[in-house]
């Protein structure tokens, strides 16, 4: 995190608040923490409704909205595939997930309660880090003339009076020069399936087309610019799944994508076309 335009002590307090906010989101939404909202849902929500934190509910509702907009290309119920391929540990669940379960089997009830209509496992790893960045900025409570950049490793947010330049790097040598984008009062997130699978595994990549349950992004990368990092994070997976067919969805969320295809070419998609 980087802050400019504030006295040192005020900046220190803002940074402390931001890191605390990120820690809280990790505690609530970690797939690995057995006490998190995500773990409690995976363990019990098919049998009874589970009350969750308002922030968890907010992220899950936004995930549901993006799932519906993308006709299931984005789906937080792909967690069993990530467990099967070694990316995530098996949760302590009484029932095995139903292979036919999908995002519409998540039911939102009154009183911040969530119930699963059939056994399923969720993973918020494709959206919660972006929300953590947004929440950190909110908790900083900065004046408008302070310049801040929060970089969570693939999820980035800039706020303040100045724009910042970001080079869209990829993990393989591009056939075309990587774009440089100007980010002002907005967010950028990047996802790719080019990263290797877990050790001693021949698994595919970590991203899936939610409706088809097929691997996406093994030879592509996607960077999305959006007002909120929550949306940018989730929409990268939509772009990996749908490619140029994601344009209408991106425009709905006032987002622009830069997709790096398997031939090393860059494509600009969405609101900034």
Sine and cosine of phi, psi and omega as CSV:
sin_phi,cos_phi,sin_psi,cos_psi,sin_omega,cos_omega
0.00,0.00,0.58,-0.81,-0.01,-1.00
-0.68,-0.74,0.75,-0.66,0.02,-1.00
-0.79,-0.62,0.68,-0.73,0.11,-0.99
-0.75,-0.66,0.46,-0.89,0.07,-1.00
1.00,0.01,0.27,0.96,0.03,-1.00
-0.78,-0.63,0.46,-0.89,0.17,-0.99
-0.86,0.51,0.49,-0.87,-0.12,-0.99
-0.83,0.56,-0.72,0.69,-0.06,-1.00
-0.93,0.38,-0.63,0.78,0.04,-1.00
-0.90,0.44,-0.64,0.77,0.04,-1.00
-0.91,0.41,-0.64,0.77,0.01,-1.00
-0.88,0.47,-0.69,0.73,0.02,-1.00
-0.91,0.42,-0.63,0.78,0.02,-1.00
-0.90,0.43,-0.68,0.74,0.02,-1.00
-0.90,0.43,-0.66,0.75,0.03,-1.00
-0.88,0.48,-0.67,0.75,0.02,-1.00
-0.90,0.43,-0.62,0.79,-0.01,-1.00
-0.92,0.39,-0.72,0.70,0.01,-1.00
-0.91,0.42,-0.57,0.82,0.07,-1.00
-0.91,0.42,-0.65,0.76,0.02,-1.00
-0.88,0.48,-0.69,0.72,0.01,-1.00
-0.90,0.44,-0.65,0.76,0.03,-1.00
-0.88,0.48,-0.64,0.77,0.02,-1.00
-0.90,0.43,-0.66,0.75,0.01,-1.00
-0.91,0.41,-0.63,0.77,0.06,-1.00
-0.87,0.49,-0.71,0.71,-0.01,-1.00
-0.88,0.47,-0.59,0.81,-0.03,-1.00
-0.98,0.21,-0.60,0.80,-0.25,-0.97
-0.87,-0.50,0.15,0.99,0.03,-1.00
-0.94,0.34,0.72,-0.70,0.10,-0.99
-0.95,0.30,-0.44,0.90,-0.12,-0.99
-1.00,0.08,-0.44,0.90,-0.06,-1.00
-0.99,0.14,0.89,-0.45,-0.06,-1.00
-0.91,0.42,-0.26,0.97,0.00,-1.00
-0.99,-0.14,-0.02,1.00,-0.04,-1.00
-0.94,0.34,0.30,-0.95,0.10,-0.99
-0.85,0.52,-0.66,0.75,-0.01,-1.00
-0.87,0.49,-0.72,0.70,-0.01,-1.00
-0.92,0.40,-0.63,0.78,0.02,-1.00
-0.91,0.42,-0.63,0.78,0.06,-1.00
-0.91,0.42,-0.74,0.68,-0.02,-1.00
-0.89,0.46,-0.49,0.87,-0.03,-1.00
-0.99,0.10,-0.48,0.88,-0.20,-0.98
-0.72,-0.69,-0.29,0.96,-0.20,-0.98
-0.93,0.37,-0.31,0.95,0.07,-1.00
-0.97,0.25,-0.35,0.94,0.00,-1.00
-0.99,-0.13,-0.55,0.83,-0.03,-1.00
-0.40,-0.92,0.37,-0.93,0.02,-1.00
-0.92,0.39,0.62,-0.79,-0.03,-1.00
-0.87,-0.49,0.78,-0.62,0.05,-1.00
-0.99,0.15,0.73,-0.68,-0.04,-1.00
-0.83,-0.56,0.26,-0.97,0.08,-1.00
-0.90,0.44,0.48,-0.88,-0.01,-1.00
-0.86,0.50,-0.54,0.84,0.00,-1.00
-0.95,0.32,-0.63,0.78,0.08,-1.00
-0.89,0.45,-0.69,0.72,0.02,-1.00
-0.88,0.48,-0.66,0.75,0.02,-1.00
-0.86,0.51,-0.72,0.70,-0.01,-1.00
-0.91,0.41,-0.67,0.75,-0.01,-1.00
-0.91,0.41,-0.63,0.78,0.03,-1.00
-0.92,0.39,-0.62,0.78,0.04,-1.00
-0.92,0.39,-0.63,0.78,0.07,-1.00
-0.87,0.49,-0.66,0.75,0.03,-1.00
-0.89,0.45,-0.66,0.75,0.01,-1.00
-0.88,0.47,-0.70,0.72,0.00,-1.00
-0.94,0.34,-0.56,0.83,0.08,-1.00
-0.88,0.48,-0.70,0.72,0.00,-1.00
-0.93,0.38,-0.66,0.76,0.01,-1.00
-0.90,0.44,-0.54,0.84,-0.04,-1.00
-0.99,-0.13,0.16,0.99,-0.02,-1.00
0.80,0.59,0.66,0.75,0.11,-0.99
1.00,0.05,0.03,1.00,0.05,-1.00
-0.88,0.48,-0.60,0.80,0.15,-0.99
-0.98,-0.19,0.79,-0.62,-0.08,-1.00
-0.42,-0.91,0.89,-0.46,-0.03,-1.00
-0.97,0.26,-0.06,1.00,0.01,-1.00
-1.00,0.01,0.25,0.97,0.06,-1.00
-0.99,0.13,0.10,0.99,-0.04,-1.00
-0.79,0.62,-0.64,0.77,0.01,-1.00
-0.85,0.53,-0.54,0.84,0.03,-1.00
-0.93,0.37,-0.61,0.79,0.03,-1.00
-0.93,0.37,-0.59,0.81,0.08,-1.00
-0.92,0.40,-0.72,0.69,-0.01,-1.00
-0.86,0.51,-0.59,0.81,-0.06,-1.00
-1.00,-0.03,0.03,1.00,0.11,-0.99
1.00,0.02,0.12,0.99,0.03,-1.00
-0.98,0.18,-0.47,0.88,-0.01,-1.00
-0.76,-0.65,0.49,-0.87,0.06,-1.00
-0.97,0.24,0.40,-0.91,0.05,-1.00
-0.94,0.35,0.79,-0.61,-0.01,-1.00
-0.97,0.26,0.34,-0.94,0.04,-1.00
-0.99,0.14,0.99,0.15,-0.05,-1.00
-0.90,-0.43,0.62,-0.78,0.00,-1.00
-0.94,0.33,-0.46,0.89,-0.05,-1.00
-0.81,-0.58,0.56,-0.83,0.12,-0.99
-0.95,0.32,0.55,-0.84,-0.02,-1.00
-0.92,0.38,0.58,-0.82,0.08,-1.00
-0.96,0.28,0.85,-0.53,-0.02,-1.00
-0.86,0.52,-0.38,0.93,-0.02,-1.00
-1.00,0.01,-0.06,1.00,-0.03,-1.00
-0.93,0.37,0.57,-0.82,0.05,-1.00
-0.50,-0.87,-0.08,-1.00,-0.21,-0.98
-0.86,0.50,-0.49,0.87,-0.01,-1.00
-0.95,0.31,-0.10,0.99,0.09,-1.00
-1.00,0.07,0.02,1.00,0.09,-1.00
-1.00,-0.06,0.84,-0.54,-0.07,-1.00
-0.92,-0.39,0.79,-0.61,0.02,-1.00
-0.99,-0.15,0.86,-0.51,-0.05,-1.00
-0.94,-0.34,0.13,-0.99,0.02,-1.00
-0.92,0.39,0.31,-0.95,0.06,-1.00
0.94,0.35,0.50,0.86,0.01,-1.00
0.84,0.54,0.55,0.83,0.02,-1.00
-0.98,-0.19,0.57,-0.82,-0.01,-1.00
-0.78,-0.63,0.67,-0.74,0.03,-1.00
-0.73,-0.68,0.56,-0.83,0.09,-1.00
-0.98,-0.18,0.78,-0.63,-0.03,-1.00
-0.94,0.34,-0.39,0.92,0.13,-0.99
-0.51,-0.86,0.27,-0.96,-0.06,-1.00
-0.85,0.52,0.77,-0.63,0.05,-1.00
-0.38,-0.93,0.28,-0.96,0.09,-1.00
-0.85,-0.53,0.67,-0.74,0.07,-1.00
-0.94,-0.35,0.43,-0.90,0.14,-0.99
-0.69,-0.73,0.82,-0.58,0.00,-1.00
-0.99,-0.13,0.25,0.97,-0.03,-1.00
-0.89,0.46,-0.35,0.94,-0.02,-1.00
-1.00,0.01,0.08,1.00,-0.06,-1.00
-0.53,-0.85,-0.48,0.88,-0.14,-0.99
-0.94,0.34,-0.52,0.85,0.01,-1.00
-0.91,0.42,-0.62,0.78,0.08,-1.00
-0.88,0.47,-0.66,0.75,0.03,-1.00
-0.91,0.41,-0.60,0.80,0.03,-1.00
-0.86,0.50,-0.62,0.78,0.05,-1.00
-0.90,0.43,-0.73,0.69,0.03,-1.00
-0.86,0.51,-0.70,0.72,-0.05,-1.00
-0.92,0.40,-0.61,0.79,0.04,-1.00
-0.88,0.48,-0.70,0.72,0.02,-1.00
-0.89,0.45,-0.67,0.74,0.01,-1.00
-0.87,0.50,-0.67,0.74,-0.04,-1.00
-0.95,0.30,-0.34,0.94,0.06,-1.00
-0.91,0.42,-0.52,0.86,0.04,-1.00
0.80,0.61,0.84,0.54,-0.11,-0.99
-1.00,-0.03,0.49,-0.87,0.14,-0.99
-0.94,0.35,0.35,-0.94,-0.10,-0.99
-0.90,0.44,-0.41,0.91,-0.06,-1.00
-1.00,-0.01,0.05,1.00,0.08,-1.00
-0.99,0.11,0.65,-0.76,0.04,-1.00
-0.98,-0.22,0.80,-0.61,-0.04,-1.00
-0.68,-0.73,0.58,-0.81,0.11,-0.99
-0.73,-0.69,0.82,-0.57,0.05,-1.00
-0.91,-0.41,0.86,-0.51,-0.04,-1.00
-0.84,-0.54,0.94,-0.35,-0.02,-1.00
-0.97,-0.23,0.48,0.88,0.04,-1.00
0.95,0.30,0.96,0.29,-0.06,-1.00
0.98,-0.21,-0.27,0.96,0.05,-1.00
-0.81,-0.58,0.87,-0.50,-0.20,-0.98
-0.72,-0.69,0.66,-0.75,0.10,-1.00
-0.68,-0.73,0.67,-0.74,0.00,-1.00
-0.85,-0.52,0.70,-0.72,0.06,-1.00
-0.61,-0.79,0.50,-0.86,0.00,-1.00
0.79,-0.61,-0.07,-1.00,-0.11,-0.99
-0.97,0.24,-0.21,0.98,-0.10,-1.00
-0.89,-0.45,0.52,-0.86,0.13,-0.99
-1.00,0.04,0.30,-0.96,0.02,-1.00
-0.73,-0.68,0.55,-0.84,0.00,-1.00
-1.00,-0.02,0.68,-0.73,0.01,-1.00
-0.76,-0.65,0.82,-0.57,0.08,-1.00
-1.00,0.07,0.80,-0.59,-0.01,-1.00
-1.00,0.08,1.00,-0.01,-0.03,-1.00
-1.00,0.07,0.47,-0.88,0.10,-1.00
-0.82,-0.58,0.19,-0.98,-0.12,-0.99
-1.00,0.04,-0.07,1.00,0.07,-1.00
-0.82,-0.58,0.45,-0.89,0.01,-1.00
-0.87,0.50,0.85,-0.53,-0.03,-1.00
-0.98,0.22,0.53,-0.85,0.09,-1.00
-0.97,0.24,-0.40,0.92,0.04,-1.00
-0.88,-0.47,0.42,-0.91,0.02,-1.00
-0.89,0.46,0.73,-0.68,0.00,-1.00
-0.91,0.41,0.67,-0.75,0.02,-1.00
-0.93,0.37,0.49,-0.87,0.19,-0.98
-0.93,-0.37,0.83,-0.55,-0.03,-1.00
-0.94,-0.35,0.47,-0.88,0.07,-1.00
-0.98,-0.19,0.84,-0.54,-0.06,-1.00
-0.92,-0.39,0.84,-0.54,-0.02,-1.00
-0.68,-0.74,0.84,-0.54,-0.01,-1.00
0.74,0.67,0.81,0.59,-0.03,-1.00
-0.28,-0.96,-0.12,-0.99,-0.12,-0.99
-0.76,-0.65,0.42,-0.91,0.08,-1.00
-0.64,-0.77,0.74,-0.68,0.06,-1.00
-0.76,-0.65,0.53,-0.85,-0.02,-1.00
-0.76,-0.65,0.68,-0.74,0.09,-1.00
-0.68,-0.74,0.54,-0.84,0.09,-1.00
-0.47,-0.88,0.49,-0.87,0.09,-1.00
-0.99,-0.12,0.19,0.98,-0.04,-1.00
-0.97,0.23,-0.25,0.97,0.03,-1.00
-0.91,0.42,0.52,-0.85,-0.05,-1.00
-0.93,0.38,0.41,-0.91,0.07,-1.00
-0.96,0.27,0.24,-0.97,0.04,-1.00
-0.83,0.56,0.44,-0.90,-0.01,-1.00
-0.84,0.55,0.53,-0.85,0.00,-1.00
0.85,0.52,0.56,0.83,0.01,-1.00
-0.68,-0.73,0.61,-0.79,0.11,-0.99
-0.97,-0.22,0.43,0.90,-0.06,-1.00
-0.90,0.43,0.38,-0.92,0.14,-0.99
-0.97,0.24,-0.25,-0.97,-0.06,-1.00
-0.96,0.27,0.03,-1.00,-0.08,-1.00
-1.00,0.00,0.04,1.00,-0.05,-1.00
-0.88,-0.47,0.56,-0.83,-0.11,-0.99
-0.69,-0.72,0.49,-0.87,0.27,-0.96
-0.98,0.22,0.93,-0.38,-0.16,-0.99
-0.86,0.52,-0.65,0.76,-0.05,-1.00
-0.96,0.28,-0.60,0.80,-0.05,-1.00
-1.00,-0.01,-0.31,0.95,-0.07,-1.00
0.86,0.51,0.61,0.79,0.03,-1.00
-0.91,-0.42,0.48,-0.88,0.01,-1.00
-0.92,0.38,0.65,-0.76,0.09,-1.00
-0.75,-0.66,0.37,-0.93,0.14,-0.99
0.98,0.18,0.23,0.97,-0.01,-1.00
-0.92,0.40,-0.46,0.89,-0.02,-1.00
-0.81,-0.59,0.30,0.96,-0.01,-1.00
-0.73,-0.69,0.22,-0.97,0.09,-1.00
-0.64,-0.77,0.46,-0.89,-0.01,-1.00
-0.67,-0.74,0.75,-0.66,0.14,-0.99
-0.88,-0.48,0.73,-0.68,-0.05,-1.00
-0.83,-0.56,0.74,-0.67,0.11,-0.99
-0.97,-0.24,0.78,-0.62,-0.01,-1.00
-0.50,-0.86,0.30,-0.95,0.03,-1.00
-0.85,0.52,-0.67,0.74,-0.02,-1.00
-0.92,-0.38,0.59,-0.81,0.00,-1.00
-0.94,0.33,-0.48,0.88,0.10,-1.00
-0.79,0.61,-0.79,0.62,-0.01,-1.00
-0.93,0.36,-0.69,0.73,-0.03,-1.00
-0.85,0.52,-0.68,0.74,-0.01,-1.00
-0.87,0.49,-0.78,0.63,-0.02,-1.00
-0.92,0.40,-0.62,0.78,-0.09,-1.00
-0.94,0.34,-0.37,0.93,0.10,-1.00
-0.87,0.50,-0.59,0.81,0.00,-1.00
-0.95,0.31,-0.53,0.85,0.08,-1.00
-0.91,0.42,-0.68,0.74,0.01,-1.00
-0.91,0.41,-0.65,0.76,0.06,-1.00
-0.87,0.49,-0.58,0.81,-0.04,-1.00
-0.98,0.18,-0.62,0.79,-0.16,-0.99
-0.93,-0.37,-0.27,0.96,-0.02,-1.00
0.88,0.48,-0.69,-0.72,-0.06,-1.00
-0.91,0.41,-0.27,0.96,0.03,-1.00
-0.96,0.27,-0.04,1.00,0.04,-1.00
-1.00,0.07,0.02,1.00,-0.14,-0.99
-0.83,0.55,-0.73,0.68,-0.05,-1.00
-0.91,0.42,-0.61,0.80,0.02,-1.00
-0.92,0.39,-0.68,0.74,0.03,-1.00
-0.87,0.49,-0.69,0.72,0.01,-1.00
-0.89,0.46,-0.57,0.82,0.02,-1.00
-0.86,0.51,-0.57,0.82,-0.03,-1.00
-0.98,-0.22,0.30,0.95,0.00,-1.00
0.80,0.60,0.69,0.72,-0.10,-0.99
-0.88,-0.47,0.46,-0.89,0.07,-1.00
-0.81,-0.59,0.67,-0.74,0.00,-1.00
-0.89,-0.46,0.51,-0.86,0.18,-0.98
-0.86,-0.51,0.93,-0.38,-0.04,-1.00
-0.96,-0.28,0.75,-0.66,0.06,-1.00
-0.98,-0.21,0.92,-0.40,-0.12,-0.99
-1.00,0.03,0.01,-1.00,-0.09,-1.00
-0.94,0.35,-0.24,0.97,0.06,-1.00
-0.99,-0.12,0.12,0.99,0.03,-1.00
0.99,0.13,0.25,0.97,-0.02,-1.00
-0.99,-0.13,0.51,-0.86,0.05,-1.00
-0.98,-0.20,0.67,-0.75,0.04,-1.00
-0.80,-0.60,0.75,-0.66,0.08,-1.00
-0.99,-0.13,0.78,-0.63,-0.13,-0.99
-0.71,-0.71,0.60,-0.80,0.21,-0.98
0.97,-0.25,-0.58,-0.81,-0.20,-0.98
-0.89,0.45,-0.47,0.88,-0.06,-1.00
-1.00,0.00,0.15,0.99,-0.01,-1.00
-0.94,0.35,0.00,0.00,0.00,0.00
